[in-house]
Amino acid sequence: MNKVLTNAAEAIHDIKDGSTIMLGGFGLNGIPENSIAALVNSGVKNLTCISNNAGVDDFGLGMLLHTRQIKKMISSYVGENAEFERQLLSGELEVDLVPQGTLATRIQMAGMGIPAFFTPAGYGTEIAAGKEVREFNGKMHLMELALHANFSIVKAWKGDTMGNLVFRKSTRNFSTSMAKAGDITIAEVEHLVNPGELDPDHIHVAGVYVHRIFQGKDYEKRIERKTVRLTK
């Protein structure tokens, strides 16, 4: 099976209106920039996007928000995205805010084939509305369902043509779990190499989980907010 594609446009060609997509990254760290740009250009709409946050106004998922291509966000952090906040408060965007640890575990459970789990996070808050509650060891817990997606899109530092992925430092974040929780997993990589060139001990996601892979280009290394100290 040939998993290698030429570019992001080929990799996301069959993502249709109304799809549910997981997108790796934490803030602006390790996000699949090329794939997001391709989604913007494709014009696909009414997307449900699962991501820790939604980028910033002019970068990352903020680009899809700007073009009104996202119908619903499942995330844990609004961050510095003013357009995300505006759409949320105006009722234009459906948002399911999930505690960060719960979000990560719901994705992990999907990859492991476990349909649900219990967590104390969110008990006694609005998050608990409509959810099953049980007591374990004298403490109340909510039942949370695993999170699946039609497509999982991640960015790795290196990958081989078999789909094995290596992430660099904190870019692993949500991506290693998301790669296992989608019906189709798309990986864009900074460096695409031949089988056998990756040290097996350094592989974070096995190629069995990855269906499509391509070498990206023109990556930026941004931060959400730059803070400096005034000097006298």
Secondary structure, DSSP 8 states (H G I E B T S, - for coil): ---B-SSHHHHTTT--TT-EEEE--BTTBT--HHHHHHHHHHT--SEEEE-SS--BTTBTTHHHHHTT-EEEEEES--TT-HHHHHHHHHTSSEEEE--HHHHHHHHHHHHHT--EEEESTTTTSGGGTT--EEEETTEEEEEEE---EEEEEEEEEEEETT--EE--GGGGTTHHHHTTSEEEEEEEEEEEE-TT-S-GGG-SB-GGG-SEEEE--------S--------
